[in-house]
Amino acid sequence: TPAIIETFIEKRGSKVPHWIKLWSSYVSISDEEKAFSKIIFSLWLFNKSSNFSSTPAELVKEFKTIFPEKSIEVDQMLIDYQKAIYSPHAIQIKNIQDSGNKIFAYSISKKIENFLKF
């Protein structure tokens, strides 16, 4: 696991590579946050780095500037995410995971499409 690797490197007195720290933090977040993080990664793919202080709604708004055709799906994902994080009511985690996977797959396909145009 990445946490064990991170601890091992730290105990040896070495600097932990940034990618291991990211991996370690990623595996420790909730399933809802993992699904929503696919929007953040999609923004990164298109050089739209997110600010750590950005709200989920701001991230979705930025995503929609790149992919307006995905507005309905990403808006629904935001609603599901907000229910999961801020509401005491249970949600269908599979729905938000499926949405995240579809959004991420779409972003990757568009990135490949843009790459092949050159």
Solvent accessible surface area in square Angstrom, and as a share of the most:
residue,aa,sasa,rsa
1,T,110,0.64
2,P,7,0.05
3,A,52,0.41
4,I,118,0.60
5,I,67,0.34
6,E,34,0.15
7,T,61,0.35
8,F,110,0.46
9,I,33,0.17
10,E,96,0.43
11,K,168,0.71
12,R,172,0.63
13,G,69,0.67
14,S,64,0.41
15,K,178,0.76
16,V,7,0.04
17,P,50,0.31
18,H,129,0.58
19,W,157,0.55
20,I,9,0.05
21,K,89,0.38
22,L,99,0.49
23,W,103,0.36
24,S,13,0.09
25,S,59,0.38
26,Y,89,0.34
27,V,66,0.38
28,S,90,0.58
29,I,58,0.30
30,S,46,0.29
31,D,68,0.35
32,E,35,0.16
33,E,63,0.28
34,K,50,0.21
35,A,3,0.03
36,F,6,0.03
37,S,26,0.17
38,K,46,0.19
39,I,0,0.00
40,I,65,0.33
41,F,85,0.35
42,S,0,0.00
43,L,1,0.01
44,W,149,0.52
45,L,26,0.13
46,F,32,0.13
47,N,135,0.69
48,K,85,0.36
49,S,94,0.61
50,S,42,0.27
51,N,99,0.51
52,F,215,0.90
53,S,87,0.56
54,S,32,0.20
55,T,65,0.38
56,P,26,0.17
57,A,48,0.37
58,E,92,0.41
59,L,15,0.07
60,V,3,0.01
61,K,141,0.60
62,E,61,0.28
63,F,1,0.00
64,K,56,0.24
65,T,94,0.54
66,I,41,0.21
67,F,8,0.03
68,P,86,0.54
69,E,99,0.44
70,K,37,0.16
71,S,33,0.21
72,I,147,0.74
73,E,75,0.34
74,V,0,0.00
75,D,51,0.26
76,Q,88,0.39
77,M,0,0.00
78,L,22,0.11
79,I,82,0.42
80,D,20,0.10
81,Y,21,0.08
82,Q,64,0.29
83,K,98,0.42
84,A,27,0.21
85,I,66,0.34
86,Y,150,0.57
87,S,34,0.22
88,P,129,0.81
89,H,140,0.63
90,A,104,0.81
91,I,42,0.21
92,Q,126,0.56
93,I,59,0.30
94,K,130,0.55
95,N,79,0.41
96,I,0,0.00
97,Q,66,0.29
98,D,51,0.26
99,S,26,0.17
100,G,0,0.00
101,N,74,0.38
102,K,143,0.61
103,I,2,0.01
104,F,56,0.23
105,A,61,0.47
106,Y,49,0.19
107,S,0,0.00
108,I,59,0.30
109,S,56,0.36
110,K,53,0.23
111,K,72,0.31
112,I,92,0.47
113,E,78,0.35
114,N,58,0.30
115,F,148,0.61
116,L,128,0.64
117,K,147,0.62
118,F,213,0.89
